[in-house]
């Protein structure tokens, strides 16, 4: 189903969501639920990437001596 929803997303400016959903026999509500979930997954991935970057910076700054407990404590002190 994801392929169908991606197709609708790509073509919605040309044909409109209602027409595409009717032709592909999917509910518009399902498409919009998928689209909302896709945006949430993208935001979550961006947040995860930013956190991974901060962890890497802290680890390198400690000259690779900090392990998970110290990194976690430092992140807590920084407000994460």
ChimeraX attribute file (.defattr): number of C-alpha atoms within 10 A of each C-alpha:
attribute: neighborCount
match mode: 1-to-1
recipient: residues
	/A:1	10
	/A:2	10
	/A:3	8
	/A:4	15
	/A:5	20
	/A:6	14
	/A:7	13
	/A:8	21
	/A:9	16
	/A:10	11
	/A:11	13
	/A:12	15
	/A:13	9
	/A:14	9
	/A:15	11
	/A:16	12
	/A:17	17
	/A:18	13
	/A:19	13
	/A:20	21
	/A:21	19
	/A:22	11
	/A:23	9
	/A:24	12
	/A:25	10
	/A:26	15
	/A:27	13
	/A:28	16
	/A:29	10
	/A:30	13
	/A:31	20
	/A:32	14
	/A:33	11
	/A:34	16
	/A:35	16
	/A:36	12
	/A:37	12
	/A:38	12
	/A:39	11
	/A:40	12
	/A:41	12
	/A:42	12
	/A:43	12
	/A:44	12
	/A:45	12
	/A:46	12
	/A:47	12
	/A:48	12
	/A:49	12
	/A:50	12
	/A:51	14
	/A:52	12
	/A:53	12
	/A:54	14
	/A:55	17
	/A:56	14
	/A:57	13
	/A:58	19
	/A:59	17
	/A:60	12
	/A:61	11
	/A:62	13
	/A:63	9
	/A:64	11
	/A:65	11
	/A:66	15
	/A:67	10
	/A:68	10
	/A:69	9
	/A:70	14
	/A:71	18
	/A:72	15
	/A:73	12
	/A:74	15
	/A:75	15
	/A:76	10
	/A:77	9
	/A:78	8
	/A:79	7
	/A:80	9
